[in-house]
């Protein structure tokens, strides 16, 4: 079924069931979480995992998660672009750990009829399918255990946005890509999976509806945990996105359903994960609307874990599978958000094994390749502080980096070395060239 929307989705975090007698809500004891993260699937490498362990009533680890606050991103569309009405908070009344290994996101209505809820995002924005490889995002959660008139307006979700949404108010939506792993509305015990891409309204991805599965039955999804997953597969032709419910592939989108530019812009980069529970908006409105006076407050979504995995792929450029290039402070040379556009910054980042960090040293040992392109000095510059970027390999002096015995990568054209500015330990710092000095900010490993 198509549903008109004016923006991006939310992912609802785990709802713990409170022993409250409310009409239309099914009341149960809190489901048990896994003892830990699940075993890594055969053939995959885990690059992130969150099991939501912590003391009861505590908040999230903000080193891994950020809280969205208010009715919109700073500078972004009002009501999160979807017409929902809740105010998102970082309060442990709305978002907290239950002490049993679960994350709880609970929408609450106050005496004046105003709703608050929670929306949280991974700090990391680099969950990406390496060129020629695959990305799998997965979460185990229970939808809010409420149905009928009591559920009118409930909108839990587990979803992703392209990295370019971060810090921009998601102004490039839908072209930057959105992949929705799980959405349910109005307590229908169902599941919607969607790719948003292209332009809005209309365009190759039929926005604001997107390329979606329509409503799929999800029996028991409100009374127990179920596993929702997405695989972005760049190892097949055409490339695919596949959605899974409890291990069953129930929907697939192929790259050739849209033009290549639209597909690449939507998928060939990093993503961040989002969990939230919205109240009201265009999607619930298309299925009867809400909230109403009968809608029950305080029924949460409960999340057991989320995880990210990659498989296959690598550096491209003819040098084999590729390896990490680390500097002396333990961070890795990284292509920002796994971008493949010319000019994408090359930075230092937490080592994570993605294709953005799989480098090969080729062309007689003078050129660093990742994602099928080359490390390149911006504009062919030679001055101290000139930034390093990703660019089509072109055999110019701006792309020559010779690894020397002291660990430096030397660029003869500028007579300078690849450098971590001021020895930064902040992930996301773009690297540069600087006078060769033999110090630790210029000490890099060789990808062999």
C-alpha positions as CSV (number, residue, x, y, z in Angstrom):
1,X,0.0,0.0,0.0
2,X,1.3,3.4,-0.8
3,X,1.4,6.1,1.8
4,X,2.1,9.8,1.3
5,X,4.8,11.1,3.5
6,X,6.6,14.4,3.7
7,X,9.9,13.2,5.2
8,X,11.9,10.5,6.8
9,X,11.0,7.6,9.2
10,X,11.7,6.9,12.8
11,X,12.8,3.7,14.5
12,X,11.1,2.9,17.8
13,X,13.2,1.5,20.5
14,X,12.0,-1.3,22.8
15,X,8.8,-1.0,24.6
16,X,8.6,-2.6,28.0
17,X,5.1,-3.6,29.0
18,X,3.8,-2.1,32.2
19,X,1.2,-3.7,34.3
20,X,-1.4,-1.1,33.6
21,X,-5.0,-2.0,32.9
22,X,-5.8,-0.1,29.8
23,X,-8.5,-0.7,27.2
24,X,-7.1,-2.0,24.0
25,X,-3.6,-2.7,25.3
26,X,-2.2,-6.2,25.8
27,X,-0.4,-6.2,29.1
28,X,2.5,-8.7,29.6
29,X,5.6,-9.0,31.7
30,X,8.8,-7.6,30.0
31,X,10.2,-10.0,27.5
32,X,13.6,-11.5,28.1
33,X,16.6,-10.2,26.2
34,X,19.3,-12.3,24.7
35,X,22.1,-13.0,27.1
36,X,24.4,-11.1,24.7
37,X,24.7,-10.2,21.1
38,X,23.9,-13.1,18.7
39,X,26.6,-15.1,17.1
40,X,28.1,-13.4,14.0
41,X,26.6,-14.9,10.9
42,X,28.9,-17.1,8.9
43,X,30.8,-15.1,6.3
44,X,30.2,-11.8,8.0
45,X,32.4,-9.5,10.2
46,X,30.7,-7.6,13.0
47,X,31.5,-3.9,12.8
48,X,29.1,-2.7,15.5
49,X,26.9,-4.1,18.2
50,X,24.9,-2.7,21.0
51,X,23.2,-5.0,23.6
52,X,21.8,-2.2,25.8
53,X,23.2,-3.5,29.0
54,X,23.1,-1.1,32.0
55,X,21.4,-0.4,35.2
56,X,17.6,0.0,35.3
57,X,16.5,3.5,34.6
58,X,19.8,4.7,33.1
59,X,20.3,6.6,29.8
60,X,22.2,5.5,26.7
61,X,25.9,5.7,26.3
62,X,26.3,9.0,24.5
63,X,29.7,7.9,23.1
64,X,27.6,5.5,20.9
65,X,24.3,7.2,20.7
66,X,22.9,10.7,20.3
67,X,19.4,11.9,21.3
68,X,17.3,13.9,18.9
69,X,15.5,16.7,20.8
70,X,12.4,18.6,19.9
71,X,10.1,18.6,16.9
72,X,12.8,18.7,14.2
73,X,16.5,18.7,13.4
74,X,18.1,22.1,13.7
75,X,17.3,23.8,10.4
76,X,15.2,20.8,9.3
77,X,11.6,20.4,8.4
78,X,9.0,20.9,11.2
79,X,7.5,17.9,12.9
80,X,10.3,15.8,11.6
81,X,8.9,16.3,8.1
82,X,6.1,13.8,8.6
83,X,3.5,15.7,10.6
84,X,4.0,13.8,13.8
85,X,3.2,15.7,16.9
86,X,5.4,14.4,19.8
87,X,8.3,16.3,21.4
88,X,11.5,14.1,21.4
89,X,13.5,14.2,24.7
90,X,16.5,12.8,26.3
91,X,14.6,12.2,29.5
92,X,14.8,8.8,31.2
93,X,11.0,9.0,31.4
94,X,11.0,8.5,27.6
95,X,14.3,6.7,26.8
96,X,16.0,4.3,29.3
97,X,17.6,1.0,29.9
98,X,15.4,-1.5,31.7
99,X,18.2,-3.4,33.5
100,X,17.4,-6.6,31.6
101,X,19.5,-5.8,28.5
102,X,16.8,-3.8,26.7
103,X,16.4,-0.3,25.5
104,X,12.9,1.2,26.1
105,X,11.4,4.1,24.1
106,X,8.1,5.2,25.7
107,X,5.7,7.9,24.4
108,X,3.9,9.7,27.1
109,X,0.9,12.1,27.0
110,X,0.7,14.7,29.8
111,X,-2.5,16.1,31.4
112,X,-2.7,18.9,28.8
113,X,-2.7,16.3,25.9
114,X,0.9,17.0,24.8
115,X,3.1,14.0,23.8
116,X,6.7,13.3,24.5
117,X,8.8,10.4,23.2
118,X,12.3,9.4,22.2
119,X,14.3,9.2,19.0
120,X,18.0,8.1,19.1
121,X,20.7,7.7,16.5
122,X,24.0,6.0,16.4
123,X,26.9,8.4,16.6
124,X,28.6,6.4,13.8
125,X,27.4,7.3,10.3
126,X,29.8,4.9,8.4
127,X,27.8,1.7,8.2
128,X,28.3,1.0,4.5
129,X,28.5,-1.8,2.1
130,X,32.1,-2.0,0.7
131,X,32.4,-1.9,-3.1
132,X,31.8,-5.5,-4.2
133,X,30.6,-6.5,-0.7
134,X,27.6,-6.4,1.6
135,X,26.2,-4.6,4.6
136,X,23.8,-6.1,7.1
137,X,21.9,-4.1,9.7
138,X,19.9,-6.0,12.2
139,X,17.8,-5.5,15.3
140,X,15.7,-7.5,17.7
141,X,12.8,-5.7,19.2
142,X,9.2,-5.7,20.3
143,X,6.7,-3.3,18.9
144,X,4.5,-1.4,21.4
145,X,2.1,-3.9,22.8
146,X,-1.1,-1.9,22.1
147,X,-3.8,-2.4,19.5
148,X,-7.2,-1.2,18.4
149,X,-8.4,2.3,19.4
150,X,-5.8,2.5,22.1
151,X,-3.1,2.4,19.5
152,X,-4.3,5.1,17.2
153,X,-1.3,7.3,16.2
154,X,1.5,5.0,17.4
155,X,4.3,4.8,14.9
156,X,7.4,2.8,16.0
157,X,10.3,2.4,13.6
158,X,13.8,1.0,13.1
159,X,15.5,2.7,10.2
160,X,18.5,4.4,8.7
161,X,19.5,7.7,7.0
162,X,22.4,8.4,4.7
163,X,25.4,10.0,6.4
164,X,24.8,13.3,4.6
165,X,21.7,13.8,6.8
166,X,23.9,14.4,9.9
167,X,24.3,18.1,10.6
168,X,22.4,19.3,7.6
169,X,18.8,18.9,8.9
170,X,18.5,16.0,6.4
171,X,18.1,18.7,3.7
172,X,19.1,16.3,1.0
173,X,16.3,13.9,1.6
174,X,15.3,11.6,-0.1
175,X,18.3,11.7,-2.5
176,X,20.7,10.9,0.3
177,X,18.9,7.6,1.0
178,X,16.7,6.2,3.7
179,X,16.2,2.5,4.4
180,X,13.4,1.6,6.7
181,X,13.8,-1.9,8.3
182,X,10.7,-1.8,10.4
183,X,7.7,0.5,10.7
184,X,4.3,-0.3,12.2
185,X,1.4,2.1,12.6
186,X,-1.7,2.2,14.8
187,X,-0.9,-1.2,16.5
188,X,-1.7,-3.2,13.4
189,X,0.8,-5.9,14.2
190,X,2.3,-5.5,10.7
191,X,5.6,-4.5,9.1
192,X,6.5,-2.0,6.4
193,X,9.9,-2.0,4.7
194,X,10.9,0.9,2.4
195,X,13.7,2.5,0.4
196,X,13.5,6.3,-0.1
197,X,15.6,7.8,-2.8
198,X,15.6,10.2,-5.8
199,X,13.5,13.4,-5.5
200,X,10.3,14.4,-3.9
201,X,7.5,14.5,-4.8
202,X,7.4,11.8,-7.4
203,X,10.7,11.0,-9.1
204,X,12.1,7.5,-9.8
205,X,11.3,6.3,-6.3
206,X,7.7,7.3,-6.2
207,X,8.1,9.7,-3.3
208,X,6.8,10.5,-0.8
209,X,5.8,6.8,-0.7
210,X,9.2,5.3,-1.7
211,X,9.9,1.8,-3.0
212,X,8.1,-0.3,-0.4
213,X,6.9,-3.7,0.6
214,X,3.4,-2.5,1.5
215,X,1.9,-3.8,4.6
216,X,3.0,-7.3,5.6
217,X,1.5,-9.3,8.5
218,X,3.7,-9.6,11.5
219,X,1.9,-11.9,13.9
220,X,3.1,-11.6,17.5
221,X,5.3,-8.7,16.8
222,X,3.6,-6.7,19.6
223,X,3.6,-9.5,22.2
224,X,7.2,-10.7,21.6
225,X,10.6,-10.0,20.2
226,X,11.2,-10.4,16.5
227,X,14.4,-9.9,14.4
228,X,14.3,-7.3,11.6
229,X,17.3,-7.1,9.2
230,X,18.4,-5.4,5.9
231,X,21.1,-6.4,3.6
232,X,22.6,-4.0,1.0
233,X,24.4,-6.3,-1.4
234,X,26.9,-4.8,-3.8
235,X,28.4,-8.2,-4.7
236,X,25.6,-9.1,-7.2
237,X,24.4,-7.5,-10.4
238,X,22.1,-5.7,-10.2
239,X,22.9,-4.6,-6.7
240,X,20.1,-5.3,-4.2
241,X,18.5,-4.4,-0.9
242,X,16.9,-7.3,0.9
243,X,14.6,-7.1,3.9
244,X,14.2,-10.0,6.4
245,X,11.8,-10.8,9.2
246,X,13.0,-13.5,11.5
247,X,15.4,-14.6,8.8
248,X,12.9,-14.8,6.0
249,X,13.5,-12.5,3.0
250,X,10.1,-10.9,2.4
251,X,11.0,-8.0,0.1
252,X,13.7,-7.0,-2.3
253,X,14.6,-3.9,-4.3
254,X,16.9,-4.2,-7.3
255,X,19.2,-1.4,-8.4
256,X,17.9,-1.5,-12.0
257,X,14.5,-0.4,-10.7
258,X,15.9,3.2,-10.8
259,X,18.6,4.9,-12.7
260,X,22.2,4.4,-11.7
261,X,22.8,7.9,-10.3
262,X,19.7,7.7,-8.1
263,X,20.8,4.3,-6.8
264,X,24.4,5.3,-6.2
265,X,23.4,8.5,-4.4
266,X,21.0,6.6,-2.1
267,X,23.2,3.6,-1.3
268,X,27.0,4.1,-2.0
269,X,27.9,5.7,1.3
270,X,27.6,5.4,5.0
271,X,24.4,5.2,7.0
272,X,23.4,5.7,10.7
273,X,20.8,3.8,12.5
274,X,17.7,5.4,14.2
275,X,15.2,4.0,16.7
276,X,12.1,6.0,17.6
277,X,8.4,6.0,18.4
278,X,6.5,8.8,16.8
279,X,2.9,9.8,17.6
280,X,0.6,10.9,14.8
281,X,1.7,12.0,11.3
282,X,0.9,11.2,7.7
283,X,1.6,7.5,7.9
284,X,-0.8,6.7,10.7
285,X,-3.2,9.2,9.1
286,X,-3.4,7.0,6.0
287,X,-4.6,4.1,8.1
288,X,-7.3,5.8,10.2
289,X,-5.3,8.6,11.9
290,X,-4.6,9.4,15.5
291,X,-3.9,10.1,18.3
292,X,-7.4,10.4,19.6
293,X,-8.9,10.6,23.1
294,X,-8.8,6.8,23.2
295,X,-5.1,6.5,22.5
296,X,-3.3,5.1,25.5
297,X,-0.2,6.8,26.9
298,X,3.0,5.0,28.0
299,X,3.2,1.8,25.9
300,X,6.9,1.4,24.9
301,X,8.9,-0.2,22.1
302,X,11.6,-2.5,23.5
303,X,14.9,-3.1,21.8
304,X,17.1,-6.1,22.7
305,X,20.0,-5.3,20.4
306,X,21.1,-3.7,17.1
307,X,24.2,-4.8,15.1
308,X,26.0,-4.1,11.9
309,X,28.0,-6.5,9.8
310,X,30.0,-6.4,6.5
311,X,31.1,-9.1,4.1
312,X,33.4,-9.2,1.1
313,X,34.4,-6.2,-1.0
314,X,37.6,-4.3,-0.4
315,X,39.7,-1.6,-1.8
316,X,39.4,-2.1,-5.6
317,X,42.1,-0.8,-7.8
318,X,43.6,-4.2,-8.6
319,X,45.5,-4.6,-5.3
320,X,43.6,-7.4,-3.7
321,X,41.2,-7.3,-0.8
322,X,42.8,-4.3,0.9
323,X,43.9,-3.7,4.5
324,X,43.6,-1.0,7.1
325,X,46.2,1.8,7.3
326,X,46.6,2.8,10.9
327,X,48.4,5.8,12.4
328,X,50.4,5.9,15.7
329,X,47.3,6.7,17.8
330,X,45.4,3.6,16.6
331,X,42.9,5.3,14.3
332,X,42.5,4.3,10.7
333,X,42.8,6.1,7.4
334,X,39.2,6.3,6.2
335,X,37.1,7.6,3.3
336,X,34.4,9.8,4.9
337,X,31.0,8.1,5.0
338,X,32.3,5.6,2.4
339,X,31.7,8.2,-0.2
340,X,32.9,7.6,-3.7
341,X,32.4,11.1,-5.2
342,X,35.5,12.9,-6.3
343,X,36.6,15.2,-3.5
344,X,35.3,13.0,-0.6
345,X,37.6,13.8,2.4
346,X,40.1,11.2,3.6
347,X,40.1,11.3,7.4
348,X,41.2,9.4,10.5
349,X,38.4,7.3,12.1
350,X,37.8,4.5,14.5
351,X,38.9,1.3,12.9
352,X,35.8,-0.7,11.8
353,X,36.8,-2.9,8.9
354,X,34.5,-1.3,6.3
355,X,35.4,-0.8,2.7
356,X,36.1,2.8,3.4
357,X,39.2,1.6,5.3
358,X,40.3,-1.1,3.0
359,X,43.4,0.2,1.2
360,X,45.7,-1.3,-1.4
361,X,49.2,0.0,-2.2
362,X,49.6,-0.4,-6.0
363,X,51.2,1.0,-9.1
364,X,54.7,-0.1,-8.2
365,X,54.1,0.8,-4.5
366,X,53.3,4.5,-4.9
367,X,49.5,4.9,-4.8
368,X,46.9,4.3,-2.1
369,X,43.6,3.0,-3.4
370,X,40.2,2.6,-1.7
371,X,36.7,2.2,-3.1
372,X,38.2,2.0,-6.5
373,X,39.8,5.5,-6.4
374,X,43.0,7.1,-5.2
375,X,44.3,9.2,-2.3
376,X,44.8,12.6,-3.8
377,X,46.2,16.0,-2.7
378,X,43.5,18.5,-3.2
379,X,44.1,20.7,-6.3
380,X,47.6,19.2,-6.6
381,X,48.6,21.6,-3.9
382,X,52.0,21.6,-2.3
383,X,51.6,23.9,0.7
384,X,51.6,22.7,4.3
385,X,48.0,22.0,5.4
386,X,46.7,21.0,1.9
387,X,44.0,18.5,2.5
388,X,43.9,14.9,1.1
389,X,40.8,13.6,-0.6
390,X,39.6,10.7,-2.7
391,X,39.7,11.1,-6.5
392,X,39.7,9.2,-9.8
393,X,43.1,7.6,-10.2
394,X,45.0,9.7,-12.8
395,X,48.7,9.0,-12.5
396,X,49.5,12.6,-11.4
397,X,52.1,13.6,-8.8
398,X,49.2,14.5,-6.4
399,X,48.5,10.8,-6.0
400,X,52.0,9.5,-5.3
401,X,52.6,8.4,-1.7
402,X,55.8,6.4,-1.1
403,X,55.8,4.5,2.2
404,X,59.2,5.0,3.8
405,X,61.1,3.2,6.6
406,X,60.1,5.7,9.2
407,X,56.4,4.9,8.6
408,X,55.7,8.1,6.6
409,X,53.9,8.3,3.3
410,X,56.1,10.7,1.2
411,X,54.8,12.8,-1.7
412,X,57.7,13.9,-3.9
413,X,55.8,16.5,-5.8
414,X,55.2,18.6,-2.6
415,X,58.3,17.3,-0.7
416,X,55.8,16.7,2.2
417,X,54.3,13.8,4.0
418,X,50.8,12.5,4.8
419,X,49.9,14.0,8.2
420,X,47.3,13.7,11.0
421,X,46.9,17.4,11.8
422,X,48.4,18.2,15.3
423,X,48.3,14.5,16.1
424,X,44.5,14.6,16.4
425,X,42.7,11.8,18.1
426,X,39.3,13.0,17.0
427,X,37.6,10.7,14.5
428,X,36.6,12.6,11.4
429,X,39.7,14.8,11.2
430,X,40.7,15.2,7.6
431,X,44.3,14.3,6.9
432,X,46.7,16.7,5.1
433,X,50.3,17.0,3.8
434,X,52.9,18.6,6.0
435,X,56.7,19.0,6.2
436,X,58.1,15.5,6.9
437,X,59.3,15.3,10.5
438,X,59.4,11.7,11.5
439,X,57.0,12.2,14.3
440,X,54.0,10.0,15.2
441,X,51.3,12.0,13.3
442,X,53.1,10.9,10.2
443,X,53.7,7.3,11.2
444,X,51.4,5.0,9.2
445,X,51.3,1.3,8.6
446,X,51.6,-0.3,5.2
447,X,48.5,-2.2,4.0
448,X,50.1,-5.6,3.4
